[in-house]
Amino acid sequence: MSSINPRLPQSGSAEPGPAIHLVRYEELIPCKTAFIDTRTPGSAQKENFTIIGPGVSENPEQHVHIKAAHGFNIGGARQPPNCTNSQHSHETAEVFIVHSGRWAFYLGENQEDGRIELGPGDTISIPVHVFRGFENIGEDTGFLFAVLGGDDPGNVLWAPYVFEQAKQFGLVLMDDGSLHDSDAGEGYPAGKKPQRPTTAEDVAKLRRMTSDELAECVVRYQAAPRVMNDVTGLTEAPLIGGISMDSDIPAGKMSWPHGFHLRYMQAPENLTGGWHSLAQAEVLLMHRGELTVRTVDEEITLKSGDTLSLPVDSARAYTTGKQTGAEWFVVHGTDHPAAATPAASSVE
């Protein structure tokens, strides 16, 4: 991770703002032993990332790139072709943005309830307490951004078969949600005991969905209605979250409460955007192209796969090159974000 700290401004410029955080895609630190299915054939090659917040990793050694609380977590999954993430459910919202690759998402305890395929730029929000899993069905390694609701998204509930398979490879999930490697030859950690595997009664309490219902939880790339923002100079498309009451941005297709808001953003070539600020934290997830983010203290050029966290009320402006536009997704830590307002001061 690169953490960009404020420096003293040049003479006559605005006061320095709070620290911002940048995580370059090529600097992401993966964990290959994050979950109970990490040794199961077909799942053993996946890489998991915790970019903002602790996520739901079961390995306490998983590297967290940005520990500051945002009201949501952001992670990532990188998988080679035919690599599967086993069936599980979540306690808070889970949203995936396909950055690269072709992916299939499966519903049900044993993938029997439904299926949908997504490609680059597609977004899916799978409701809580629903069994889901996913597989890279493309020909190349693919990457997903994941957004989880809350600062503490809790633990996942695995399908019963996951526990049975994991035992064959020496992995035991403990009652505090951490993994224990029984093949290491050591007893269980003091004060911990194995977690009770998921039962048929547990499964029966979960919601079941069909493929048609899951399709209503997907926004296809560039399918959302777009709005030009006169303050920022950007085109915005709402995906997840309610209406912005003080702007022309409508609610996203997935408008039920998530605890965060997600939009697709697009900047044309040769953009010089206006200085503005936001009353909520903003995280940029770069999809395509290059985007230069100007702040009081820095100029940061973002490329595909990069993540940038900007603080509340910090002034920023966006520019692009003469031959390069940019596309990205933004996450705001509220269901109803306030509109962008012109910054009171800028650096020119």
C-alpha positions as CSV (number, residue, x, y, z in Angstrom):
1,M,0.0,0.0,0.0
2,S,1.0,3.5,-0.6
3,S,-0.3,6.0,2.0
4,I,-0.2,9.6,0.7
5,N,0.3,11.9,3.6
6,P,-0.4,15.7,3.4
7,R,2.5,18.0,2.9
8,L,2.8,21.7,3.6
9,P,1.2,23.5,0.6
10,Q,3.0,26.0,-1.6
11,S,2.9,29.6,-0.5
12,G,-0.5,31.1,-1.1
13,S,-2.3,27.8,-1.6
14,A,-5.1,26.3,0.6
15,E,-4.4,24.6,3.9
16,P,-3.4,20.9,3.7
17,G,-6.2,18.4,4.0
18,P,-6.5,15.1,5.9
19,A,-4.5,12.1,4.7
20,I,-5.7,10.2,1.7
21,H,-4.8,6.6,0.9
22,L,-3.8,5.0,-2.4
23,V,-3.5,1.3,-3.1
24,R,-2.0,0.4,-6.4
25,Y,-3.3,-2.8,-8.1
26,E,0.2,-4.1,-8.6
27,E,0.9,-3.5,-4.9
28,L,-2.0,-5.5,-3.6
29,I,-0.9,-8.2,-1.1
30,P,-2.9,-11.4,-1.6
31,C,-3.8,-14.1,1.0
32,K,-4.0,-17.6,-0.5
33,T,-5.2,-19.1,2.8
34,A,-8.0,-16.8,3.7
35,F,-10.9,-19.3,4.0
36,I,-11.8,-22.8,5.1
37,D,-11.9,-24.0,1.4
38,T,-8.4,-22.8,0.7
39,R,-7.0,-26.3,0.1
40,T,-10.1,-27.8,-1.5
41,P,-9.4,-28.8,-5.2
42,G,-11.0,-26.3,-7.5
43,S,-10.7,-23.5,-4.9
44,A,-7.1,-23.7,-3.8
45,Q,-5.7,-21.2,-6.3
46,K,-7.8,-18.2,-5.4
47,E,-6.3,-15.0,-4.0
48,N,-8.2,-12.8,-1.6
49,F,-7.5,-9.2,-0.7
50,T,-8.7,-6.9,2.1
51,I,-8.2,-3.4,0.7
52,I,-10.3,-1.4,3.2
53,G,-11.3,-2.9,6.6
54,P,-10.9,-6.4,7.9
55,G,-13.4,-8.1,5.6
56,V,-14.5,-11.6,6.4
57,S,-11.2,-13.3,6.1
58,E,-10.7,-16.3,8.5
59,N,-6.9,-16.0,8.5
60,P,-5.7,-13.4,11.1
61,E,-2.5,-12.9,9.0
62,Q,-4.5,-11.5,6.1
63,H,-2.9,-8.1,5.2
64,V,-5.3,-5.1,5.6
65,H,-4.2,-2.3,3.3
66,I,-6.3,0.5,4.8
67,K,-7.4,0.0,8.4
68,A,-9.3,3.3,8.8
69,A,-13.1,2.8,9.2
70,H,-15.2,3.9,6.3
71,G,-18.6,2.5,7.2
72,F,-18.0,-0.3,4.6
73,N,-15.3,-2.8,3.6
74,I,-13.7,-3.2,0.2
75,G,-11.9,-6.4,-0.8
76,G,-11.0,-8.3,-3.9
77,A,-10.8,-11.8,-5.4
78,R,-8.4,-12.8,-8.1
79,Q,-8.9,-16.3,-9.6
80,P,-7.6,-18.3,-12.5
81,P,-9.9,-20.0,-14.9
82,N,-12.2,-22.7,-13.4
83,C,-11.4,-21.6,-9.8
84,T,-14.4,-21.5,-7.6
85,N,-15.4,-19.8,-4.4
86,S,-17.5,-22.2,-2.3
87,Q,-21.1,-21.6,-1.3
88,H,-21.6,-19.3,1.7
89,S,-23.9,-16.6,3.0
90,H,-23.2,-13.2,4.5
91,E,-24.6,-11.1,7.4
92,T,-24.2,-7.8,5.6
93,A,-24.6,-6.6,2.0
94,E,-22.1,-8.1,-0.5
95,V,-21.6,-6.4,-3.8
96,F,-19.3,-7.5,-6.6
97,I,-17.9,-5.3,-9.4
98,V,-16.4,-7.3,-12.2
99,H,-13.1,-5.7,-13.1
100,S,-11.8,-8.4,-15.4
101,G,-12.7,-11.9,-16.6
102,R,-15.9,-13.8,-17.1
103,W,-17.7,-15.0,-14.0
104,A,-20.6,-17.2,-13.0
105,F,-22.5,-16.7,-9.8
106,Y,-24.4,-19.6,-8.2
107,L,-27.3,-19.7,-5.7
108,G,-28.3,-22.4,-3.3
109,E,-26.6,-24.8,-0.9
110,N,-25.2,-26.9,-3.7
111,Q,-25.5,-24.3,-6.6
112,E,-28.9,-25.7,-7.5
113,D,-31.1,-22.7,-7.1
114,G,-29.9,-20.3,-9.8
115,R,-27.0,-19.0,-12.0
116,I,-26.1,-15.8,-13.8
117,E,-23.0,-14.8,-15.8
118,L,-21.3,-11.4,-15.6
119,G,-18.5,-9.7,-17.5
120,P,-16.3,-6.6,-17.0
121,G,-18.1,-3.6,-15.6
122,D,-21.2,-5.6,-14.5
123,T,-22.3,-5.2,-10.8
124,I,-24.2,-7.7,-8.7
125,S,-25.7,-7.2,-5.2
126,I,-26.5,-10.5,-3.5
127,P,-28.9,-10.1,-0.5
128,V,-28.0,-11.2,3.0
129,H,-28.7,-14.7,4.2
130,V,-28.6,-16.3,0.7
131,F,-26.2,-19.0,-0.3
132,R,-23.9,-17.8,-3.1
133,G,-20.6,-18.8,-4.7
134,F,-18.8,-17.8,-7.8
135,E,-16.4,-19.1,-10.5
136,N,-14.1,-17.7,-13.1
137,I,-15.5,-19.2,-16.3
138,G,-13.3,-17.2,-18.6
139,E,-10.0,-18.1,-20.3
140,D,-7.8,-15.7,-18.3
141,T,-7.3,-14.8,-14.7
142,G,-10.0,-12.5,-13.5
143,F,-10.4,-9.9,-10.7
144,L,-13.5,-8.8,-8.7
145,F,-13.9,-5.8,-6.4
146,A,-16.1,-6.6,-3.4
147,V,-17.9,-4.1,-1.2
148,L,-19.3,-5.4,2.2
149,G,-21.7,-3.4,4.4
150,G,-20.6,-2.1,7.8
151,D,-17.2,-1.6,9.4
152,D,-17.6,-5.2,10.9
153,P,-19.2,-7.4,8.2
154,G,-19.2,-10.4,10.6
155,N,-18.5,-14.0,9.6
156,V,-19.6,-16.1,6.6
157,L,-21.9,-19.1,7.0
158,W,-20.5,-22.0,4.8
159,A,-22.7,-24.6,3.2
160,P,-22.4,-28.0,5.0
161,Y,-20.3,-29.6,2.2
162,V,-17.6,-27.0,2.7
163,F,-16.9,-28.3,6.2
164,E,-16.7,-31.9,5.1
165,Q,-14.3,-31.1,2.3
166,A,-12.1,-29.0,4.5
167,K,-11.6,-31.8,7.0
168,Q,-10.0,-33.9,4.4
169,F,-7.3,-31.3,4.0
170,G,-6.7,-30.5,7.7
171,L,-8.5,-27.2,8.0
172,V,-10.9,-26.6,10.9
173,L,-12.9,-23.4,11.5
174,M,-12.9,-22.4,15.1
175,D,-15.8,-20.9,17.1
176,D,-14.3,-17.4,16.8
177,G,-14.3,-17.5,13.0
178,S,-10.5,-18.2,12.7
179,L,-8.9,-21.1,10.8
180,H,-6.9,-23.9,12.5
181,D,-4.5,-26.2,10.6
182,S,-4.7,-29.6,12.2
183,D,-2.1,-30.9,9.8
184,A,0.5,-28.7,11.6
185,G,0.5,-31.2,14.4
186,E,-0.6,-28.8,17.2
187,G,-3.7,-28.9,19.3
188,Y,-6.5,-26.4,19.2
189,P,-5.6,-22.9,20.5
190,A,-6.3,-22.3,24.1
191,G,-9.8,-21.1,24.8
192,K,-11.1,-22.1,21.3
193,K,-13.1,-25.0,20.0
194,P,-14.2,-26.1,16.6
195,Q,-17.2,-24.3,15.1
196,R,-20.4,-26.4,14.8
197,P,-20.8,-27.2,11.1
198,T,-23.8,-25.8,9.3
199,T,-26.8,-28.0,9.8
200,A,-29.9,-28.7,7.7
201,E,-31.9,-26.6,10.2
202,D,-29.5,-23.7,9.5
203,V,-29.9,-24.0,5.8
204,A,-33.7,-24.0,6.1
205,K,-33.6,-20.6,7.7
206,L,-31.9,-19.0,4.7
207,R,-33.7,-17.3,1.8
208,R,-33.8,-19.1,-1.5
209,M,-33.7,-17.2,-4.8
210,T,-34.1,-18.0,-8.5
211,S,-32.1,-17.0,-11.5
212,D,-34.8,-14.5,-12.4
213,E,-34.7,-12.9,-9.0
214,L,-31.0,-12.7,-9.1
215,A,-31.1,-10.9,-12.4
216,E,-33.0,-8.1,-10.6
217,C,-29.9,-7.7,-8.4
218,V,-27.6,-7.0,-11.4
219,V,-26.7,-3.9,-13.3
220,R,-25.1,-4.6,-16.7
221,Y,-22.1,-2.4,-17.8
222,Q,-23.3,1.0,-19.0
223,A,-27.0,0.0,-18.6
224,A,-27.9,2.4,-15.8
225,P,-29.3,5.9,-16.7
226,R,-26.6,8.5,-16.8
227,V,-26.6,12.0,-15.5
228,M,-24.1,14.8,-16.3
229,N,-22.9,16.5,-13.1
230,D,-22.3,20.2,-13.8
231,V,-20.2,20.7,-10.7
232,T,-17.6,17.9,-11.3
233,G,-17.9,17.7,-15.1
234,L,-18.4,13.9,-14.8
235,T,-21.1,11.5,-16.0
236,E,-22.6,9.5,-13.2
237,A,-24.8,6.4,-13.2
238,P,-26.4,5.2,-10.0
239,L,-26.1,1.5,-9.3
240,I,-26.8,0.9,-5.6
241,G,-28.5,3.1,-3.0
242,G,-31.3,5.5,-2.6
243,I,-31.9,8.9,-4.2
244,S,-29.6,11.8,-3.6
245,M,-32.1,14.3,-2.3
246,D,-30.2,17.5,-3.2
247,S,-29.1,16.5,-6.7
248,D,-30.5,15.1,-10.0
249,I,-29.0,11.6,-9.3
250,P,-31.9,9.1,-9.1
251,A,-31.8,5.9,-7.0
252,G,-29.9,3.0,-8.2
253,K,-31.6,-0.2,-9.5
254,M,-30.6,-1.9,-6.2
255,S,-32.1,0.8,-4.0
256,W,-32.7,-1.2,-0.9
257,P,-30.5,-0.2,2.1
258,H,-26.9,-1.4,1.9
259,G,-25.2,1.0,4.2
260,F,-23.3,2.5,1.2
261,H,-23.9,4.0,-2.2
262,L,-22.3,2.8,-5.5
263,R,-22.0,4.7,-8.8
264,Y,-20.4,4.2,-12.2
265,M,-18.4,7.3,-13.2
266,Q,-17.1,8.3,-16.6
267,A,-14.8,11.2,-17.7
268,P,-14.2,12.1,-21.3
269,E,-10.8,12.8,-22.9
270,N,-9.2,16.1,-22.1
271,L,-11.4,16.8,-19.1
272,T,-10.6,19.6,-16.7
273,G,-13.1,19.1,-14.0
274,G,-14.3,21.6,-11.4
275,W,-13.0,21.7,-7.8
276,H,-15.5,20.2,-5.4
277,S,-16.0,18.4,-2.1
278,L,-18.3,15.8,-0.6
279,A,-19.9,15.5,2.8
280,Q,-19.0,11.8,3.0
281,A,-16.0,9.7,2.4
282,E,-15.4,8.6,-1.2
283,V,-13.5,5.6,-2.5
284,L,-12.6,5.3,-6.2
285,L,-12.2,1.9,-7.8
286,M,-10.5,2.4,-11.2
287,H,-11.9,0.3,-14.0
288,R,-10.4,1.6,-17.3
289,G,-8.3,4.4,-18.6
290,E,-6.3,7.0,-16.5
291,L,-7.6,9.6,-14.2
292,T,-5.6,12.3,-12.5
293,V,-7.0,13.3,-9.1
294,R,-5.9,16.8,-7.9
295,T,-6.1,17.5,-4.2
296,V,-4.7,20.4,-2.1
297,D,-1.5,18.4,-1.6
298,E,-1.1,15.9,-4.4
299,E,-1.7,15.0,-8.0
300,I,-2.4,11.3,-8.2
301,T,-2.8,9.5,-11.5
302,L,-4.9,6.4,-11.2
303,K,-4.8,3.4,-13.5
304,S,-6.8,0.3,-14.0
305,G,-7.4,-1.6,-10.7
306,D,-6.2,1.1,-8.4
307,T,-8.1,2.1,-5.2
308,L,-8.1,5.7,-3.8
309,S,-9.8,6.8,-0.6
310,L,-10.6,10.5,-0.2
311,P,-11.6,12.1,3.1
312,V,-14.8,13.9,4.0
313,D,-14.9,17.5,2.8
314,S,-11.6,17.4,1.1
315,A,-11.3,19.5,-2.1
316,R,-10.6,17.5,-5.3
317,A,-10.7,17.9,-9.1
318,Y,-10.4,15.4,-11.9
319,T,-8.5,15.7,-15.1
320,T,-7.8,13.3,-18.0
321,G,-5.3,13.3,-20.9
322,K,-5.9,14.4,-24.5
323,Q,-6.2,10.8,-25.7
324,T,-7.3,9.0,-22.5
325,G,-10.7,9.1,-20.8
326,A,-11.5,7.2,-17.6
327,E,-14.1,4.9,-16.1
328,W,-14.4,4.0,-12.4
329,F,-16.8,3.2,-9.6
330,V,-17.2,5.2,-6.4
331,V,-18.4,4.0,-3.0
332,H,-19.9,6.5,-0.5
333,G,-20.5,5.4,3.1
334,T,-24.2,6.3,3.1
335,D,-27.4,5.2,1.4
336,H,-28.3,8.8,0.5
337,P,-25.1,10.7,-0.3
338,A,-25.1,14.5,-0.4
339,A,-24.4,16.2,-3.7
340,A,-21.0,17.4,-4.7
341,T,-20.5,21.1,-3.9
342,P,-18.0,23.6,-5.4
343,A,-14.9,23.7,-3.2
344,A,-14.5,26.9,-1.1
345,S,-10.8,27.0,-2.1
346,S,-8.7,25.4,-4.8
347,V,-5.1,25.0,-6.0
348,E,-4.6,26.4,-9.5
